Structures are given as C-alpha cells and as structure tokens.
Amino acid sequence: MTEDEKEADKILAAETDFEFNIAYEVIPAIELKSNDGIKVTREVVEVTEDEVNEQILKIAESARSYETKDGKAAEGDRVTMNYLGKVDGVAFDGGAAEDAELVIGSGRFIPGFEDQLVGVKAGDEKTITVTFPSEYPAAELAGKEATFDITVKEVAAAADVEINDELATKLGLESAEKLKEIVRGQIESQYGNVTRQKVKRQILDQLDELYKFDTPAGLVDAEFDNIWRQINTDLAQSGKTFADEDTTEEEAREEYRKLAERRVRLGLVLSEIGEKAGVEVTEEEMQRALFQQLQQFPGQQKEILDYFRNTPGASASLRAPIFEEKVIDKLLTEVSVTDKTVSKEELLADDAEEGEETKKKAPAKKKAAAKADAAEGEEAAPKKKAPAKKKAAEGDAE
C-alpha cells in the first residue's frame, strides 16, 4: 500500500484530519453612490402626417393590384414568365421556374436581369444574358455568365394606390383613419426604442465613470470568451480578417477585453442597484419573454421549450435583460432627464454606432470593434432555421 493510500485510509477512518485548499473569487462589495449628478438627454421625434402616409404607401405595396396590359413592359410593371437558366449551355440547379412574377425595378433578381425585361410583351420569347455577382452565395455560379431563356406569359401594370377606406379594408382594418392611427403608433414605437437605447447608453456611460473597482477575473474571462467567440464567428461568416477591419488580432483582443471588463462592472453595479431597490422579475414577465422567444423560432417551439426546461442557467438568459430594463426604469425616476425635439435624421444618425445595454465604443479606426454589438446580449438558444433556398436568378436584394 502506498503512502497516499495509507493516508486516505486514515482520513476515511477519521484517524486524521483532511486538509485541502479552495480557491474562489470574491464579488467586490459595492457601495452605491448618489445618482444626482447623472444627467441625460432624451431625444424626441414628432411624427408627421407625410411620414405616416409614406409608410402606409410602402405597406400598401403588398396589397397593390395589377391590371393586364397589352403594351410593352415598363419600369414598375409586373411580368409573369417561365424561365430556364444555363451556364455554358447546361441547366443549373435552381435556375428554372414557371409562372414566376417579377416587378421590373424591384431589385429581386440578379443585376441586369430586370433591365432586359423592359419592352417585352405577352407571348414574347427572349434570351437574357447576365453575369452572377462574384460574391454570389452559390459558389459554383459566382462570377459566371449565364443565359436565361424566358417566355413572357403576361405583362401587368400597377394600379394607383390611394390611402382610403378601401385600402384599409384590404389590409384588414375598418377605416383609413384607423390605419393611420396604427401606423403612427408603430413609427412612434420604433423611434421610442431608439430613444430608449440612447438614453440607456448615457446612463451606463455615466455609471461606468462613477464606479471604479477591480472586476473578478473569472467573470471577465467568461465574458471575453463569449465576445471573442462571436467576433470570430462573424469574421468567419463574412470571410473577412482583422486586417480587413483595419485592426490586428492583438489590438482587437485588447479592445474586447476592456469591453468585457466594462460589461462585468456595469452588470455588478446594476445588480446591486436593483437588489437595493427591490426590483423583481415576475413570473408573468418571464412567461412573456419565453413566448417572444418561441415566436422567433417558428416550427421549433418544442426544441426551445426543452432547451429552457433542461439547460442550467437558460432561464437566467431570459431574466437578466428584463431585470436590467427594470433597473434602468428605476434610474430614470432618479436622474435628471431633459427632453430635446430632434428630426428623425438626427435621432438615427449615429444609431448604428450606438451600443445597446453595456456596449463600449471603440476607436473609430477599429471597425472590428463595432462587431461587439452582435456579441452583446447573445442568448445561448438554438439558432433559427436557415431560410429556404432562393431561386438562382434571385438576387440578395429581395
């Protein structure tokens, strides 16, 4: 029997003490500070009648009717056709369709296809020659010249769209006024969401300046790993490198490490504020969040439910953002808020650069740092199903 085995026997027989070391991280105690000095500007956009009408006309495109015409097809007309695509004289997968409808100028098909439909009439047969974009998703077609033999079955002109009760009825509403009311509400909600995120960002930036303490390395490492994994996934999917984003891997690591530290620090601060304020997430709020998740993954509801039931910590991914938003709501009652009326252009001007939740702007030259937006708030849920494969003639603009 070895010495270790003899020692183990003594411990099991309670003849000697069992000594061991435990290493663990201590969450720092956070002393909450006054929020009196936090000042934010809340940008407000007034939605105009013209903007409402413009949005309604865009929505109406889905309900637009077309009337058969005898003349030649023009921009905006809908062409119904059969087509067969070939590369080097050989038909390719996804290159054929019957009774395909295409509105000239919609940008749905690959560049050059729609332009060559201008002037065709019902009954015409024509061969269209195009070149697939070099970055076309189907690698076997990318950059290749192709011909499409088409047979035109119908040319139809778009009917004028008027904002009236008839249009509202087509869209399932009782009146034009009700349609305008709903659309106005949707626009106001969209602007409100942007405003909310910008106000939230201001609060988080000032909290970040207000609280300075060492963050637990383990939490920072875990957060950095999540960010870094997402960044590398994004780069791989886009086919880009750090050099393409005007940075190096070393510089990117440094930026994202700082970002991870900020997120952890702010997360601890918000948690402390929320606990001291008695902020709680209700079961109803959790159920609503779960329902929203189910809506995002049609056809995968069972898998989503199983995931949240069987995965440790999954429920926390639903609770955390709700808790954070409620803490922000609490802070908004305590900080100084000044409303400022702005145009929609001013509101949205830097929205793409504004982070959500606990994001940090990176130096302008580091384009890769903008990808932190995608890493923020990612939930470890099953991915959505890929969309159905498009016909090869259809471009990415659809």
C-alpha positions as CSV (number, residue, x, y, z in Angstrom):
1,M,0.0,0.0,0.0
2,T,1.4,3.4,-1.0
3,E,1.8,6.3,1.5
4,D,-1.1,8.1,-0.2
5,E,-3.4,5.1,0.1
6,K,-2.4,4.8,3.8
7,E,-3.2,8.4,4.3
8,A,-6.5,8.1,2.6
9,D,-7.5,5.1,4.8
10,K,-6.7,7.2,7.9
11,I,-8.9,10.0,6.7
12,L,-11.7,7.6,6.0
13,A,-11.3,6.1,9.4
14,A,-11.4,9.6,11.0
15,E,-8.0,9.0,12.4
16,T,-6.6,12.2,10.9
17,D,-7.8,15.5,9.6
18,F,-8.5,16.1,5.9
19,E,-6.8,19.2,4.7
20,F,-7.4,20.9,1.4
21,N,-7.2,24.3,-0.3
22,I,-10.1,26.1,-2.1
23,A,-9.5,29.0,-4.5
24,Y,-12.5,31.2,-5.2
25,E,-13.3,34.7,-6.4
26,V,-15.0,37.2,-4.1
27,I,-17.5,39.5,-5.7
28,P,-16.5,43.0,-4.6
29,A,-18.7,44.9,-2.2
30,I,-20.3,47.8,-4.0
31,E,-21.1,51.0,-2.1
32,L,-23.9,52.7,-4.0
33,K,-23.4,56.3,-4.8
34,S,-25.8,59.2,-5.4
35,N,-27.4,59.4,-8.8
36,D,-28.0,63.2,-8.5
37,G,-25.1,64.0,-10.9
38,I,-26.4,61.8,-13.7
39,K,-27.9,63.9,-16.5
40,V,-29.4,62.5,-19.7
41,T,-30.9,64.0,-22.8
42,R,-34.0,62.2,-24.2
43,E,-34.4,62.9,-28.0
44,V,-38.0,63.1,-29.1
45,V,-39.2,62.9,-32.7
46,E,-42.5,64.3,-33.8
47,V,-44.1,62.0,-36.4
48,T,-45.5,64.0,-39.3
49,E,-48.6,63.2,-41.5
50,D,-46.3,62.9,-44.5
51,E,-44.2,60.3,-42.8
52,V,-47.3,58.3,-41.9
53,N,-48.6,58.4,-45.4
54,E,-45.2,57.5,-46.8
55,Q,-45.1,54.4,-44.6
56,I,-48.6,53.4,-45.5
57,L,-47.7,53.5,-49.2
58,K,-44.8,51.2,-48.5
59,I,-47.1,48.8,-46.7
60,A,-49.6,49.1,-49.5
61,E,-47.1,47.6,-51.9
62,S,-48.0,44.2,-50.5
63,A,-51.7,44.9,-51.3
64,R,-51.1,46.6,-54.7
65,S,-53.2,45.2,-57.5
66,Y,-52.1,44.8,-61.1
67,E,-54.1,45.0,-64.3
68,T,-53.1,43.1,-67.5
69,K,-51.9,45.4,-70.3
70,D,-51.4,44.8,-74.0
71,G,-48.4,47.1,-74.4
72,K,-44.7,46.7,-73.7
73,A,-43.4,46.2,-70.2
74,A,-42.0,49.2,-68.4
75,E,-40.4,50.1,-65.1
76,G,-42.8,49.1,-62.3
77,D,-44.8,46.6,-64.4
78,R,-45.2,43.0,-63.3
79,V,-44.0,40.4,-65.7
80,T,-45.2,36.8,-65.4
81,M,-42.9,34.3,-67.1
82,N,-41.3,30.9,-67.4
83,Y,-37.5,30.8,-67.5
84,L,-34.7,28.3,-67.7
85,G,-31.2,29.3,-66.8
86,K,-28.0,27.8,-68.2
87,V,-24.3,28.1,-67.7
88,D,-22.1,27.0,-70.6
89,G,-25.2,25.7,-72.2
90,V,-26.1,23.4,-69.2
91,A,-29.1,24.0,-67.0
92,F,-28.2,24.5,-63.3
93,D,-30.0,23.8,-60.0
94,G,-32.4,26.5,-59.0
95,G,-32.3,28.2,-62.4
96,A,-35.8,27.3,-63.7
97,A,-39.3,28.5,-62.8
98,E,-42.8,28.6,-64.2
99,D,-45.3,31.4,-63.7
100,A,-42.7,33.5,-61.9
101,E,-43.8,37.0,-61.2
102,L,-41.3,39.9,-61.2
103,V,-41.8,43.6,-60.8
104,I,-39.3,45.4,-63.0
105,G,-37.2,47.6,-60.8
106,S,-37.8,45.7,-57.6
107,G,-34.2,44.5,-57.5
108,R,-35.2,40.9,-56.7
109,F,-33.2,39.3,-59.5
110,I,-29.5,39.4,-60.2
111,P,-28.2,42.7,-61.7
112,G,-29.1,43.1,-65.4
113,F,-31.9,40.6,-65.5
114,E,-34.8,43.0,-64.9
115,D,-33.4,45.7,-67.2
116,Q,-33.7,43.3,-70.1
117,L,-37.4,42.8,-69.5
118,V,-38.2,46.3,-70.3
119,G,-40.1,46.3,-73.7
120,V,-41.2,42.7,-73.7
121,K,-44.9,41.8,-74.4
122,A,-47.1,38.8,-73.6
123,G,-46.1,35.9,-75.8
124,D,-42.5,37.1,-76.4
125,E,-39.6,34.6,-76.1
126,K,-36.3,36.0,-75.3
127,T,-32.8,35.0,-74.1
128,I,-31.3,37.2,-71.4
129,T,-27.6,37.2,-70.7
130,V,-26.3,38.1,-67.2
131,T,-23.3,37.6,-65.0
132,F,-23.7,36.3,-61.5
133,P,-22.0,38.6,-58.9
134,S,-18.6,37.5,-57.7
135,E,-19.9,37.2,-54.2
136,Y,-23.0,35.2,-55.1
137,P,-23.9,32.7,-52.3
138,A,-23.8,29.7,-54.7
139,A,-20.0,29.4,-55.2
140,E,-20.5,27.3,-58.4
141,L,-22.3,30.2,-60.0
142,A,-20.3,33.2,-58.6
143,G,-18.8,35.3,-61.4
144,K,-20.2,33.0,-64.1
145,E,-22.0,34.2,-67.2
146,A,-25.5,32.7,-67.6
147,T,-28.3,32.8,-70.1
148,F,-32.0,32.6,-69.3
149,D,-34.5,31.5,-71.9
150,I,-37.7,33.3,-71.0
151,T,-41.3,33.0,-72.2
152,V,-43.5,36.0,-71.2
153,K,-47.0,35.0,-70.2
154,E,-48.4,38.3,-69.0
155,V,-47.5,41.9,-68.5
156,A,-49.5,43.9,-66.0
157,A,-49.4,47.5,-64.9
158,A,-49.6,48.5,-61.2
159,A,-52.8,50.2,-60.2
160,D,-52.5,53.5,-58.4
161,V,-52.6,53.3,-54.6
162,E,-54.7,55.7,-52.6
163,I,-54.9,56.0,-48.9
164,N,-58.6,55.4,-48.3
165,D,-61.0,53.1,-46.6
166,E,-60.8,50.6,-49.4
167,L,-57.0,50.2,-48.9
168,A,-57.6,49.9,-45.1
169,T,-60.1,47.1,-45.8
170,K,-57.6,45.3,-47.9
171,L,-55.2,45.4,-45.0
172,G,-57.8,44.1,-42.6
173,L,-58.8,47.4,-40.9
174,E,-62.1,49.2,-40.8
175,S,-61.0,52.7,-42.0
176,A,-58.2,54.8,-43.3
177,E,-58.2,56.7,-40.0
178,K,-57.6,53.5,-38.1
179,L,-54.8,52.6,-40.5
180,K,-53.1,55.9,-40.0
181,E,-53.5,55.6,-36.2
182,I,-51.9,52.2,-36.2
183,V,-49.0,53.2,-38.5
184,R,-48.3,56.3,-36.5
185,G,-48.2,54.2,-33.3
186,Q,-45.7,51.9,-35.0
187,I,-43.4,54.7,-36.1
188,E,-43.6,56.3,-32.7
189,S,-42.7,52.9,-31.1
190,Q,-39.7,52.5,-33.4
191,Y,-38.4,55.9,-32.6
192,G,-39.1,55.3,-28.9
193,N,-37.0,52.2,-28.9
194,V,-34.1,54.1,-30.4
195,T,-34.5,56.9,-27.9
196,R,-34.7,54.4,-25.1
197,Q,-31.4,52.8,-26.1
198,K,-29.6,56.1,-26.4
199,V,-30.8,57.3,-23.0
200,K,-29.8,53.9,-21.5
201,R,-26.4,54.3,-23.1
202,Q,-26.0,57.7,-21.5
203,I,-26.9,56.3,-18.1
204,L,-24.5,53.3,-18.4
205,D,-21.7,55.6,-19.6
206,Q,-22.0,57.8,-16.6
207,L,-22.3,54.8,-14.2
208,D,-19.1,53.5,-15.8
209,E,-17.4,56.7,-14.9
210,L,-19.0,56.8,-11.4
211,Y,-18.0,53.3,-10.3
212,K,-14.3,52.2,-10.4
213,F,-13.3,48.9,-8.9
214,D,-11.4,45.7,-9.8
215,T,-13.6,43.2,-11.6
216,P,-13.4,39.5,-10.8
217,A,-11.0,38.0,-13.4
218,G,-13.1,34.8,-13.8
219,L,-16.2,36.8,-14.8
220,V,-14.2,39.0,-17.2
221,D,-12.6,35.9,-18.8
222,A,-16.0,34.3,-19.3
223,E,-17.5,37.5,-20.8
224,F,-14.5,38.0,-23.0
225,D,-14.7,34.4,-24.3
226,N,-18.3,35.0,-25.2
227,I,-17.5,38.2,-27.1
228,W,-14.4,36.7,-28.8
229,R,-16.2,33.6,-29.9
230,Q,-19.0,35.8,-31.5
231,I,-16.4,38.1,-33.2
232,N,-14.6,35.2,-34.7
233,T,-17.8,33.6,-35.9
234,D,-18.8,36.9,-37.6
235,L,-15.5,37.2,-39.3
236,A,-15.6,33.6,-40.5
237,Q,-19.1,34.0,-41.9
238,S,-18.1,37.3,-43.7
239,G,-14.9,35.9,-45.0
240,K,-13.0,38.9,-43.5
241,T,-9.9,39.2,-41.4
242,F,-8.9,41.6,-38.6
243,A,-6.8,43.4,-41.2
244,D,-9.9,43.9,-43.3
245,E,-11.4,45.7,-40.3
246,D,-8.4,48.0,-40.0
247,T,-7.0,46.4,-36.8
248,T,-4.9,43.5,-35.7
249,E,-5.9,40.5,-33.6
250,E,-3.8,41.8,-30.7
251,E,-5.5,45.2,-30.8
252,A,-8.9,43.6,-31.1
253,R,-8.2,41.4,-28.1
254,E,-7.3,44.5,-26.1
255,E,-10.4,46.4,-27.1
256,Y,-12.7,43.5,-26.3
257,R,-11.0,42.8,-23.0
258,K,-11.8,46.3,-22.0
259,L,-15.4,45.8,-23.2
260,A,-15.7,42.6,-21.2
261,E,-14.5,44.4,-18.1
262,R,-17.0,47.2,-18.6
263,R,-19.9,44.8,-19.0
264,V,-19.0,42.9,-15.9
265,R,-18.5,46.1,-13.9
266,L,-21.8,47.5,-15.0
267,G,-23.6,44.2,-14.6
268,L,-22.5,44.1,-10.9
269,V,-23.5,47.8,-10.4
270,L,-26.9,47.3,-11.9
271,S,-27.4,44.1,-9.9
272,E,-26.6,45.9,-6.7
273,I,-28.9,48.9,-7.6
274,G,-31.7,46.5,-8.5
275,E,-31.4,44.5,-5.3
276,K,-31.3,47.5,-3.1
277,A,-34.3,49.0,-4.9
278,G,-36.3,45.7,-4.6
279,V,-36.5,45.2,-8.3
280,E,-38.0,41.8,-9.1
281,V,-38.8,39.9,-12.3
282,T,-42.3,38.4,-12.1
283,E,-43.4,35.0,-13.4
284,E,-45.7,36.8,-15.9
285,E,-42.7,38.7,-17.3
286,M,-40.7,35.5,-17.6
287,Q,-43.6,33.8,-19.4
288,R,-43.9,36.7,-21.8
289,A,-40.2,36.6,-22.6
290,L,-40.4,32.9,-23.3
291,F,-43.4,33.4,-25.6
292,Q,-41.4,36.0,-27.5
293,Q,-38.5,33.5,-27.9
294,L,-41.0,30.9,-29.2
295,Q,-42.3,33.4,-31.8
296,Q,-38.8,34.0,-33.1
297,F,-38.3,30.3,-33.9
298,P,-41.4,29.1,-35.8
299,G,-41.6,25.4,-36.0
300,Q,-39.0,24.9,-33.3
301,Q,-41.2,25.6,-30.3
302,K,-40.7,22.2,-28.7
303,E,-36.9,22.4,-29.0
304,I,-37.0,25.9,-27.4
305,L,-39.2,24.8,-24.5
306,D,-37.0,21.7,-23.9
307,Y,-33.9,24.0,-24.0
308,F,-35.2,26.3,-21.3
309,R,-36.5,23.4,-19.2
310,N,-33.4,21.3,-19.3
311,T,-30.5,23.7,-19.7
312,P,-29.0,25.0,-16.4
313,G,-28.9,28.8,-16.5
314,A,-31.1,29.2,-19.5
315,S,-33.9,30.9,-17.5
316,A,-31.3,33.4,-16.4
317,S,-30.8,34.5,-20.0
318,L,-34.5,35.4,-20.0
319,R,-34.4,37.1,-16.6
320,A,-31.3,39.2,-17.0
321,P,-32.4,41.6,-19.7
322,I,-35.8,42.1,-18.0
323,F,-34.1,42.8,-14.7
324,E,-31.7,45.2,-16.4
325,E,-34.5,47.2,-18.1
326,K,-36.4,47.5,-14.9
327,V,-33.3,48.8,-13.1
328,I,-33.0,51.4,-15.9
329,D,-36.6,52.3,-15.4
330,K,-35.9,52.9,-11.7
331,L,-32.8,55.0,-12.5
332,L,-34.9,57.1,-14.9
333,T,-37.0,58.2,-12.0
334,E,-33.9,59.4,-10.1
335,V,-31.7,61.0,-12.7
336,S,-32.1,64.4,-14.4
337,V,-33.8,63.9,-17.8
338,T,-34.1,66.7,-20.4
339,D,-36.3,66.2,-23.5
340,K,-35.0,67.5,-26.8
341,T,-37.0,67.6,-30.0
342,V,-34.9,66.4,-33.0
343,S,-35.5,65.3,-36.5
344,K,-35.6,61.6,-37.4
345,E,-32.3,62.0,-39.2
346,E,-30.7,63.4,-36.1
347,L,-32.1,60.6,-34.0
348,L,-31.0,57.9,-36.3
349,A,-27.7,59.5,-37.5
350,D,-25.4,57.7,-35.1
351,D,-27.8,54.8,-34.2
352,A,-25.7,52.3,-36.0
353,E,-22.7,53.3,-33.8
354,E,-24.7,53.5,-30.6
355,G,-24.4,50.4,-28.5
356,E,-27.2,48.6,-26.7
357,E,-27.0,47.7,-23.0
358,T,-23.4,47.7,-21.8
359,K,-21.6,48.4,-25.0
360,K,-18.5,50.5,-25.4
361,K,-17.5,52.5,-28.4
362,A,-14.1,51.5,-29.8
363,P,-11.7,53.9,-31.6
364,A,-13.1,54.8,-35.0
365,K,-10.2,53.2,-36.8
366,K,-11.1,49.8,-35.3
367,K,-14.0,48.8,-37.4
368,A,-13.9,45.3,-35.9
369,A,-14.9,46.7,-32.5
370,A,-18.3,47.6,-33.9
371,K,-18.9,43.8,-34.1
372,A,-19.2,43.9,-30.3
373,D,-22.8,44.9,-30.9
374,A,-23.5,41.4,-32.2
375,A,-21.8,39.9,-29.2
376,E,-23.8,41.9,-26.7
377,G,-26.8,40.2,-25.2
378,E,-26.5,37.0,-27.2
379,E,-28.5,34.2,-25.7
380,A,-27.4,30.6,-25.8
381,A,-30.6,29.5,-27.6
382,P,-30.9,27.3,-30.7
383,K,-30.3,29.1,-33.9
384,K,-33.1,30.0,-36.3
385,K,-33.6,27.7,-39.2
386,A,-32.0,28.9,-42.4
387,P,-34.4,30.5,-44.9
388,A,-35.5,28.4,-47.8
389,K,-33.1,28.4,-50.7
390,K,-33.8,31.1,-53.3
391,K,-34.1,30.5,-57.0
392,A,-30.7,31.1,-58.5
393,A,-31.9,34.0,-60.6
394,E,-33.0,35.9,-57.5
395,G,-30.5,38.4,-56.0
396,D,-29.8,39.2,-52.4
397,A,-31.9,42.4,-52.5
398,E,-35.2,40.5,-52.2
